[in-house]
Amino acid sequence: MLLILLAVLFLAGAAYLFGEAATAPARDRQVSVKRAATYGKFRAALGERDQPFRDRVLEPAVDRLSKLVLRVHPKTSVDGVRNRLLAAGLGRTVSPTAFLAAKAAVGIGGLLVGLIFGAVAGGIGLLLGVALGGVGFLAPDFVVGARARKRRELLRAQLPDALDLLAVSVEAGLGFDGAISKLTDHMDGPLTEEFGLTLNEIRIGESRQDALKKLSARCDTPEISGFTRAIIQADQLGISLGRILRVQATDTRLRRQAAAEEKAMKAPIKMLFPTVLFIFPAMFLVILGPAFLNLSKVF
């Protein structure tokens, strides 16, 4: 009897879950339509205390902190911060206002922590607070700069293979837009994301030249800048895109090989300093230690 009751309960639960899953899209559409119909009225009816915490506290605080950074550092501009975030691959996730507010918050936090530790340690509180505040203020810039450099290296490394795929696609009869679409389907990485954004800009009505110029500005690498200039000139002069892409792929691959050889030539010089600091003293201790012990016995 108990098994029959459990079977009935499980059957009823399965039927309920099946009905919920079947009617979920319709209910979501109904809720979305109702929310869209009453959004403006709901927002207008809300008082200042009834608004969400984000709209009431966080957004005004972010605006004030970003304006504070712009006043403290007049050379900083919102457009410049946006370009740096785009170069680091953060332009679609972090707004320039939020980045500036983060700089101010980290700087103020470092200043307070330095003052607290300085007050506990002794009379160097002001100096330590200023130092930690400056480090906190500049730390986000270093993080973004490091991400931008790493992303730039990835773009340089992926560009020859991407140009080979574009050349093969164009020679097979696809247009330039179709070749970029094929590239985004078969490759992953930051370069593919940039080409996908360029393709979306072209699809929404922007000219190919403007989209390629924006691609060059976002990536900020000589190889991609040369590629975009070559494609723009090929469009203007009517040159075959396949041949241009082949030449560009060969050129970027030679540049990548030259960069790798340059890094390989710099490696021995970079290894010299840790060798002198950490390996040579140990070798001298092992080799000359017994000799000094014997000399000490003699004298």
Secondary structure, DSSP 4 states (H G I P E B T S, - for coil): -HHHHHHHHHHHHHHHHHHHHHHHHHHHHHHHHHHHHHHHHHHHH--TTTS-HIIIIIHHHHHHHHHHHHHH-TT--HHHHHHHHHHTT-TTTS-HHHHHHHHHHHHHHHHHHHHHHHHHH-TTHHHHHHHHHHHHHHHHHHHHHHHHHHHHHHHHHHHHHHHHHHHHHHHTT--HHHHHHHHHHH--SHHHHHHHHHHHHHHTT--HHHHHHHHHHHH--HHHHHHHHHHHHHHHHT--HHHHHHHHHHHHHHHHHHHHHHHHHHHHHHHHHHIIIIIHHHHHHHHHHHHHHHHHHH-
